[in-house]
Amino acid sequence: GLPVIEAGAFVSPKWVPQMAGSAEVFAGINRHDGVDYPALVPNRQGLQAAQEAGLNTIAIFLSASETFSERNINCSIEQSYTRVEPVVTAAQEAGIKVRAYISCVIGCPYEGAIPTKAVAAVAERLVRMGIKELSLGDTIGVGTPGTVRPMLKTVRAAVGSDITLAGHYHDTYGQAL
């Protein structure tokens, strides 16, 4: 009964060997009508592989933390926009839906707490690229209701009510509910 199942990632097997073989996964699954099967796509090569696999939705990713961006994807936040923008444009031109993941929306293992305005700035820039769905990820699992609510309010104010917001959160200190 799930409407969306992310079943793989078209990333470099050199850097993420756990995701090698996503093309084979997509070729081997029984897809059900009405279910979307997106995959993580960091670049044009990943987009090409996603298209060959017959995907109609992809996910791109950025970080709200400058240091995490540098250490995780080897570029600044500004450089990450330059990397993903052609992917977003090509996907949209091909009729492929694009959702975006923003990591470190609450905290970063290198910088500590991330200002809500930094998260909103990344979200706003992605919306200007034409992204209609943003997944806000508490990557390191430090979010609590007291930190998630203000971040969501700030992001919502920045992107407007017609943008879909999703969340990736943890049961930090047993406060998930």
C-alpha positions in Angstrom: 0.0 0.0 0.0 3.0 2.4 -0.1 2.7 5.0 -2.8 6.4 5.7 -3.0 9.3 3.3 -2.6 12.9 4.6 -3.2 14.6 1.4 -4.4 18.1 2.6 -5.3 20.6 5.3 -6.1 22.4 5.9 -9.3 25.6 7.1 -7.6 29.2 6.2 -8.3 30.0 2.6 -7.1 33.5 3.8 -6.4 32.3 6.2 -3.7 29.1 4.4 -2.6 29.7 0.7 -3.3 26.6 -0.3 -1.3 24.5 1.3 -4.1 26.2 -0.6 -7.0 23.6 -2.6 -9.0 20.7 -0.2 -8.7 20.0 -0.7 -12.4 19.6 -4.4 -11.8 17.4 -3.8 -8.8 15.0 -1.7 -10.9 15.1 -4.2 -13.7 14.2 -7.0 -11.2 11.4 -5.5 -9.2 7.7 -5.9 -10.0 6.4 -2.4 -10.3 2.8 -1.8 -9.3 0.5 0.7 -10.9 0.1 3.9 -8.9 3.4 3.4 -7.1 6.3 5.7 -7.7 9.9 4.3 -7.6 12.3 7.2 -7.4 16.1 6.9 -7.1 18.8 9.2 -5.8 20.7 10.9 -8.7 23.7 13.1 -8.1 24.7 14.0 -11.7 23.9 13.7 -15.4 25.3 10.1 -15.6 23.0 9.1 -12.8 20.1 10.8 -14.6 20.9 8.8 -17.7 20.9 5.6 -15.8 17.6 6.5 -14.1 16.1 7.2 -17.5 17.3 3.9 -18.9 15.8 2.2 -15.9 12.4 3.8 -16.7 12.1 6.0 -13.7 9.7 8.9 -13.6 11.0 10.5 -10.4 14.5 11.2 -9.2 15.9 12.7 -6.1 18.8 15.1 -5.8 20.5 16.0 -2.6 22.3 19.0 -1.0 23.2 20.0 2.5 22.4 23.0 4.7 25.8 22.6 6.3 28.8 24.0 4.4 31.2 21.6 6.1 29.0 18.5 5.6 28.7 19.4 1.9 32.4 19.7 1.6 33.1 16.4 3.3 30.2 14.4 2.0 30.1 15.5 -1.7 33.4 17.3 -2.0 32.0 20.7 -2.9 30.6 23.8 -1.3 26.8 24.4 -1.2 27.2 26.9 -4.0 29.0 24.4 -6.1 26.4 21.8 -5.4 23.7 24.0 -6.9 25.9 24.2 -10.1 26.1 20.4 -10.1 22.4 19.7 -9.6 20.9 22.5 -11.7 21.6 20.8 -15.1 20.3 17.5 -13.8 17.1 19.2 -12.6 16.6 21.0 -15.9 17.3 17.9 -18.0 15.0 15.8 -15.9 12.2 18.4 -16.1 12.6 18.6 -19.9 12.3 14.8 -20.0 9.1 14.9 -18.0 10.7 13.4 -14.9 9.6 14.7 -11.5 12.4 15.9 -9.2 12.4 15.9 -5.5 15.2 17.3 -3.4 16.7 16.1 -0.1 18.3 18.7 2.1 20.6 17.1 4.7 21.7 18.5 8.1 18.6 20.6 8.6 18.9 20.6 12.4 22.5 19.7 13.2 25.8 18.8 11.6 28.5 16.5 12.9 31.1 19.2 12.1 29.3 22.5 12.7 26.8 21.6 15.4 23.4 23.4 15.2 22.4 24.6 11.8 20.5 28.0 11.6 17.0 27.7 10.3 17.7 30.5 7.9 20.5 28.4 6.3 18.0 25.6 5.7 15.4 28.0 4.3 18.0 29.5 1.9 18.8 26.1 0.4 15.1 25.3 0.1 14.3 28.6 -1.5 17.1 28.2 -4.1 15.8 24.7 -5.0 12.3 25.9 -5.4 13.6 28.6 -7.8 15.0 25.7 -9.8 11.5 24.3 -10.1 11.6 21.7 -7.3 8.1 21.1 -5.9 8.9 18.6 -3.1 11.6 19.0 -0.5 12.6 16.3 2.0 14.2 17.9 5.1 16.6 15.5 6.8 17.8 15.5 10.3 20.8 13.5 9.1 22.5 13.0 12.4 19.4 12.5 14.6 19.6 15.4 17.0 16.2 17.0 16.2 13.5 17.5 18.8 10.1 19.1 18.5 11.7 22.3 19.9 14.2 22.4 16.9 12.1 20.8 14.2 9.1 23.1 14.5 11.0 26.4 14.1 12.9 25.0 11.2 9.7 23.9 9.5 8.1 27.3 10.1 11.1 29.1 8.6 11.2 26.8 5.6 7.5 27.0 5.0 7.6 30.8 5.1 10.4 30.8 2.6 9.0 28.4 0.0 5.3 29.0 0.3 2.3 26.6 0.8 2.3 25.0 -2.6 5.6 23.2 -2.0 5.4 19.7 -0.5 7.6 19.2 2.5 8.6 15.8 3.7 10.7 15.0 6.7 13.4 12.5 7.7 13.7 12.5 11.4 14.8 10.2 14.2 13.4 9.3 17.6 15.8 11.6 19.3 15.6 11.1 23.1 12.3 9.3 22.6 10.5 12.4 21.4 9.4 11.3 18.0 5.7 11.3 18.7 
